[in-house]
Amino acid sequence: MAVTGRYISEQIRLQVTYVTAYSKCVLEDLLPAFGNMEERADKIADEEFNRLGEQPANEDFDGDMSDIAEQATAHGQAFFDTMVALQQTTINLFAAGLFHLVEQQLAEVCHDRSFTILVPALDDTDIDVVADWYERHLGLSLRQLRTWSKIFELKCVANAVKHAEGSSAEKLRKIRPELFQHPWLREIVPRSRWWRDAPLRSPLAGDDFYITKERFAAYAVVAEQFFDEITAHFEKNPAEYYPLGT
């Protein structure tokens, strides 16, 4: 059977709840786990210093604790460096996940049984395939929405995180070059080009590609706005019947 625009808008509102919950969980519950890393590294260094200091001294020990202090500091620094890289890996992955969640929830509407009785269901969640389906059967061009360019940017981010160097990384260098420079290095040498031209090799190891918490939050807002634009379209046509031509 055909359904109204009001029905579709309700389905879109349902799908965006998953996107909102995902973003909220990442920002408020998961990323804060990496907080206070400097304090934690200092504590680990102190604990290591105490552990080494409690070891029995050999006959050559002259009372100089500097070597032990150096070993303990290196132990704490290793923890800090590992956690910083892991934090970057995690947020890079969450950004990629955000895009694919948008894709999947957008495609979920295309599997509504009210539609699949009349038109073929999708067997792909690729956003371009989904966009073609929306335009063909629902009369809405997702590519003409105000937020589409940002969704495309997020798609490039997801591809760069998963595949490292490639066409998506090249596109991002033109529209979001700061993603390829570590935030603190960007402050020191803001006009340097070497980091933009270096190949993207290890985004899943927390190197070469730097989605910040603020950038993730901005993408989350865009993702919600994207669904809001779709909802608004169908709310303007609440009595229209879809799929078109039925």
Secondary structure, DSSP 4 states (H G I P E B T S, - for coil): --EEHHHHHHHHHHHHHHHHHHHHHIIIIIGGGGTTHHHHHHHHHHHHHHHHHTSPP-TT--S--HHHHHHHHHHHHHHHHHHHHHHHHHHHHHHHHHHHHHHHHHHHGGG-HHHHTTSPPPS---HHHHHHHIIIII---GGGSTTHHHHHHHHHHHHHHHH-SSHHHHHHHHH-GGGGS-HHHHHHSTT--HHHHS----GGGT-S----HHHHHHHHHHHHHHHHHHHHHHHTSTT-EESTT-
